[in-house]
Amino acid sequence: MGKDRIWNYFDTAKGEVMAGKSQKSEVRSKKQEKNIASCLLSLFLLFTVHCSLFTVISGCAGHQIIITKDPLKAEEHVKLAQVYEAKGEAELAMKEYKKALEQDKTNPIAYFGLGNISFKNGKFTDAEDYYKMAIEYASAGDQQSAMFYNNLSWIYIETNKDLIEAEKLAQKAALLDPERSFIYLDTIGVIYTKLNEYTKAEDALLSALKNSPDDKTALRHINTHLLELYKITGDKDKLNEVAERLKELGK
């Protein structure tokens, strides 16, 4: 389950286009002249902006060094990275996340994105560092930072590094984002399973199931962890019940 288990509820850029309403106005000869001048100015500015992507530095000997400027803002690099990530182009996504950090080294979403890609590639040390950076630069009490805590918790689960700390992180996530408690209860359920606290594990997972939306991905995650729990406890009736649910969910 590991590498495919981390959650990410941030929307990927979808390239939505908003259509604006046109305004009617009277046309006069002077205004036409202004429009022509305005068009010429726009063309000039477009050319200027295009050229301004390059800075020319002249040396004392007349040599010219051309340095390219990045026309995109950090947030735009992040959106582009999310598009690449959604398409499965991890390397391009990582490049865009890193470009975002070149523009703004305090961007938590860029660190989070790098953490998720590193996690999926099995680079847990890198992922841990990125998640910690995301937490460090997130605003205090920010709801979206709950995912940073949750996914860092999964680093400790996968590596068996510190399950007690993993539980604290998941509990912190639940406090920050009660609307998505099913995600963090699921994580807590897995932690209790690993700690051999099976009653607590079942309670957490059943609570996650009860609070989860009608979403197949979330339901598959939770039921899969219930299945793993019942395999350990040997409860065949519950095991068969969950197995049937997973069949219906198209496992």
Secondary structure as UniProt FT lines:
FT   HELIX           2..4
FT   HELIX           29..52
FT   STRAND          54..58
FT   TURN            60..61
FT   STRAND          64..68
FT   HELIX           74..86
FT   TURN            87..88
FT   HELIX           90..103
FT   TURN            105..106
FT   HELIX           108..120
FT   TURN            121..122
FT   HELIX           124..137
FT   TURN            140..141
FT   HELIX           143..145
FT   HELIX           146..159
FT   HELIX           163..176
FT   HELIX           178..180
FT   HELIX           181..194
FT   TURN            195..196
FT   HELIX           198..211
FT   HELIX           216..233
FT   HELIX           236..248
FT   TURN            249..250
//
